[in-house]
Amino acid sequence: MNNYQFIKLIDAGNTVSLVLNRPPLNVMNISMMQEMNAAFSALLRHPNAKVLLIKAEGKAFSAGVDVADHTADKVNEMISEFHRIFHLLHEFKIPTIAVVDGAALGGGCELAIYCDMVAASERAKFGQPEIKVGVFPPVATAIFPGLVNRNRALELLLSGETISATEAERIGLINRVFPVEGFEAQVDAFVSRFISQSKTTLEFTKRAVDASLYRARMEALKRAEEIYLNEMMKTEDAHEGLKAFMEKRQPVWKNK
């Protein structure tokens, strides 16, 4: 199950883990996304797993999507591959849990928060800094308002603020925060409460909860994607922000 360059798969029977493996920051490029999508497609058919875990090697969960893949010649393919991750996650009948021990920023934050649950260590942090390079995060715009509230979501998305795991738990963005020492054991105990249940009943319960919620979420993601590609990526500031980031300088906004 591990014929991949940028990810690993760990099959423990009742749980299966997809591990981001592009250290140190697990920045997701198009090739890595393609591997993730291939793995998710295969894992959808796993006969025994009751829970899907998304973890990471390195010092960060993921610092996001490679800015080099946001350029005009790549952005359509990048968005297509990146958003396919979430369409596939949407198809999982079993619960999905992100295990975050480090920074989850940009697309990395979206990947974690899109999961059904998030368990984080005290040193984890979360943020959507896209606004600082002249773009916005389509997935976060679709899911944050339903998790926190519209106004708090806007504060996070419009400021690009990074928050601690403790703050993320307080506002309802994530489920649990555990101490760094003994983190893996705490996560195992957290997950054990779900794998002790009937696989069938877990799936039916998730399906019932998502019956109305996910329809709205996927429609919101589709509309956010249209705004991102067809409107925002045609602005001067979007290209200036991305160019400035790659050139390691402050952007000069034209506000158009």
N, C-alpha and C positions, 0 to 999 in steps of 0.2 A: 504493500500500500504506500510505499515511500519513494516512488520513482519521480520525485519532483526536485526542483532546484531551490525554490524559495519557500516551500512549506513542508511540513511533516504531518503524517497521519498516525494516530495512536489508537488502536482498537483494543478496548478493555472489556469488550462484551456488552455490558449494560450501558457503558458510555463510549463514545468515540470522540476524539479530539482532533481538531485541525489546528496546527501550531504554525504561526507565522515565523518564518525562519530566514529573514533577510536582515541580520543584525548589522549595526547595533540598534538602528531605529525602526527597522521594518517598514521603511518607506515603500509604498506599493506602486510599482510601475505596471505597465500594461501586461508584460509577460507574467508577472506575479499574479495579477488579477485573473489571467487566463487559467493559470494553474489552480487558483482557488475555485473558479467556476467549474473546472473539470472535476475537482475533488468533491465539491458540493453536489454536483449532478450524480456522482457515483454513490455518495453517502445517503442520498435520498432513498436508495434501495436497500439500505442496511437492514437485515432481518431482525436483529436483536436489540439494537441500541434504544435506550429509553431517554437519553439526553445527549445532545450535541454540545460539546464544549469548544470554545474558540480561545486559544491561549497564544503565547508568544515567547520566543527566545530573545535574549538580548536585554538591554536596559530600558527599552520602551515597548509598550504594547504595539503601538504604531504611531509614527509622527505624521501619517497621512499619505496622500497621493503625491507622487513625484511631480513637482511643479513643471518639469520639462515636458510632461505629457499633457499639460494644459494649453500648449501652443496651438495656433490656428490649424496647423496641419495634422494634429493628433487628437484634438479635444473631442471630436465626435466619436472616434474609436474608444478613447479613454472613458467617456461618459457611458457609452454602450456597455463596455466590459465592467465598469465599476457598478453601474446600476443593475447589471445582471446578477451580481452578488446578492443584492437585496431581494430581487425577484425569486432567486433560488431559496434564500433563507425563508421567504414567505411561504414556500411550498413545504417546508419541513412540518410534519405532523407532530413530531416530538418537541419538547421544550429545548430551546437554545439558550446557552448561558455563556456570557463573555467573562473571562477570568483576567483581570487587569492588574498587573503589578508593575506600574511605571506610567509613562505618559501615553495618553490616548488623545491625539490631537487631529483636527481636520478630518480627513476620511477615516482615520483610525478611531476617532471618537464616534463617528457615524456608525462604523462597523460594530463597535461595542454596544452603543445605545440601542441599535436596531434589534439586538438579540432580545429574547423574552425576559431575561434577567441579567444583571451585572453584579458580580462579586469582585470587589477591589481591595487592594491593600492600602494601608494608610499613606504610602508614598505615591499612590496613583494620583493622576490629575487629568482633567478633562477640559477640552476647549475647542472652539471653532474659530481659528484665526484668519479664515479666508478673506474677511472684510478688509484686512490690512494689505492684501495684494490685489484689491479691486474686484473680487468676485464674491459669490455667496455659496454656501453648501446646500445643494438641493435636497439631499436626504434629510439633513437636520431641520430644514425649514418645514419638511413634511411631518416629522415625528416629534420634535421638541414641544410644540404647543400642546400636544395631547398628553405629554408626560409631566410638564411643569405647569405652565399656563402661558397664554399668549404674551403677556407683558414681560414675564421673566425670560421667555424664549427670545423675545426681541432684544432684551438687554444683553444676553449672551451672544447673539448672532451679530448685533450691530456694533458691539464693542470689541469682539474678538477676545474677550476675557478668558483666561484660564482659571479654573476653580479646583479646589482640593477635592479629594474623594469624600471627605467629611461633609463639605458643602454640597456636593453632588447628591449625597444620600439625603441630606436635610431637605433639599427642594424636590426630591422624588425622581431625580434623573437616573439614579442607580439604586440597587436593592440593599446591598450590605457592604460594610467596610470592616476589614479584619486587620489585626496587627501584622506587621511585617514578619515578626518572629512567629513561626508556626503557621504561616499563611496557607501553605499547601494543605496542611491537616485540617485547618478551618474550612477551606473550600471543599475538601472531601466530605466533611461532616454536613456541610450545606447541601451538597449534591446528593448525599445519601438519602435525604428525606424524600427525594423524588424517585430515585431508582428503587426504593422499597415498595413503590406503588405499582399497580397494574399498568403495563404499557398501553393497553387499549384504553383504559380510563383516562390516563394522562392525555392521550391524543384527543379523545372526545371532549375533555374539559377545555383544552386549549382551543379546539375548534369552536366550542360554544362561546367562549370569551371573545374570540376574534370574529364572530359571525358578522357583526356590523362594523366593528372598529377597523378591520384591515381593508375593507372595501374603500372606506374614506381615505385611509392612509395611502393606498396604491394610486388612487385618483389624484391625491395631492402630490405624490412624487412625480407622476406623469406631467402634471401642470408645471411643477417646479423645473423639471428637465426642459420643457419647452421654453420657459422664460430664460433659463440659463443659456441654452444653445442658440435660440432664435432671436433673443433680444440683448441680453447682457454681453454675450461674447462678440457682439457687433459694436460695442462701445469702445471709445479710445481708452478710457480709464482701465478697463479690464486688461487690455493688452499692455498698457503702461505698467500696471501693478505687477503683472507676471514677469515682464521684462526687467523691471527694477529689482525684483527678488533674485532673479538669476544673475543679475549684474552686481548684486550686493550693495545696493544704494537705496536711498529713500525715493519713493515714487513722487512724481510731479503731476498732481491731479489737474485735469482740465474740466472736471465735473460734467463730462459729456461722453 
